[in-house]
């Protein structure tokens, strides 16, 4: 297995209708960030809402609060990829490019662990990446997530 630099990002967002993206990871022409694990859940008062979660490719990151990727290794350099949470303008999503979907009860949290050599990877193209968002027609709980990725 090749040595990869590892990073962590986290974000939160209240669900809104239509979709309101929580956390996005955006590549540059110099790097293909690859997600190898992520955790999703809710920090709101427990309720019995089924929340479908999605990960979708984007070609423009939208407008969001910047998130600085944190090094997961002691000698790791700063990340080349960028990240954003709490979107106020949605990313430009690639039509039908859903990379992940999971219906999750709001009372649950879930972690997904992928093969580090076969994670969900963004192309090395400026402004392209992967963004996660939950969906619900009327519930507006605070949802949160953490992504670990390599470059």
QUIHUHU-V516069 format. One record per pair of residues at least 4 apart in sequence whose ideal C-beta (glycine too) atoms are under 6 Angstrom apart, sorted by the first residue. I is the first residue (numbers start at 1). J is the second residue. If there is no record, write none. Layout:
# QUIHUHU-V516069
i=I j=J
i=I j=J
This chain:
# QUIHUHU-V516069
i=4 j=150
i=5 j=76
i=5 j=151
i=6 j=72
i=6 j=73
i=6 j=150
i=7 j=69
i=7 j=72
i=7 j=79
i=7 j=149
i=8 j=70
i=8 j=72
i=8 j=148
i=9 j=67
i=9 j=69
i=9 j=83
i=9 j=147
i=10 j=146
i=11 j=22
i=11 j=23
i=11 j=67
i=11 j=85
i=12 j=142
i=12 j=144
i=13 j=20
i=13 j=22
i=13 j=86
i=14 j=140
i=14 j=142
i=15 j=134
i=15 j=136
i=15 j=140
i=15 j=143
i=16 j=20
i=17 j=137
i=19 j=133
i=19 j=135
i=21 j=87
i=21 j=90
i=21 j=131
i=21 j=133
i=22 j=132
i=22 j=133
i=22 j=143
i=22 j=145
i=23 j=85
i=23 j=132
i=23 j=145
i=24 j=61
i=24 j=84
i=24 j=91
i=24 j=129
i=24 j=131
i=25 j=33
i=25 j=81
i=25 j=83
i=25 j=129
i=25 j=130
i=26 j=61
i=26 j=82
i=26 j=129
i=27 j=31
i=27 j=33
i=27 j=81
i=27 j=122
i=27 j=124
i=27 j=128
i=27 j=129
i=28 j=80
i=28 j=126
i=29 j=124
i=29 j=126
i=30 j=80
i=31 j=80
i=31 j=81
i=31 j=124
i=31 j=151
i=32 j=121
i=32 j=124
i=33 j=81
i=33 j=122
i=33 j=149
i=33 j=151
i=34 j=119
i=34 j=121
i=34 j=149
i=34 j=150
i=35 j=119
i=35 j=120
i=35 j=147
i=35 j=149
i=36 j=114
i=36 j=116
i=36 j=119
i=36 j=148
i=37 j=113
i=37 j=148
i=38 j=112
i=38 j=147
i=39 j=111
i=39 j=146
i=40 j=53
i=40 j=110
i=40 j=145
i=41 j=109
i=42 j=106
i=42 j=141
i=42 j=143
i=43 j=142
i=43 j=144
i=44 j=141
i=44 j=142
i=46 j=107
i=47 j=106
i=49 j=106
i=49 j=139
i=50 j=103
i=50 j=105
i=51 j=104
i=51 j=106
i=51 j=134
i=51 j=136
i=52 j=103
i=52 j=135
i=53 j=102
i=53 j=104
i=53 j=134
i=54 j=98
i=54 j=101
i=54 j=133
i=55 j=99
i=55 j=100
i=55 j=130
i=55 j=132
i=56 j=93
i=56 j=97
i=56 j=98
i=57 j=94
i=57 j=97
i=58 j=91
i=58 j=92
i=58 j=93
i=58 j=129
i=58 j=131
i=59 j=92
i=59 j=94
i=59 j=128
i=60 j=92
i=60 j=127
i=61 j=91
i=62 j=87
i=62 j=89
i=62 j=90
i=62 j=91
i=63 j=88
i=63 j=89
i=64 j=84
i=64 j=85
i=64 j=87
i=65 j=85
i=65 j=86
i=66 j=84
i=67 j=83
i=67 j=84
i=67 j=85
i=69 j=79
i=69 j=83
i=71 j=76
i=80 j=151
i=91 j=131
i=99 j=120
i=104 j=108
i=104 j=110
i=106 j=141
i=114 j=119
i=120 j=130
i=122 j=128
i=122 j=129
i=122 j=130
i=123 j=128
i=132 j=145
i=134 j=143
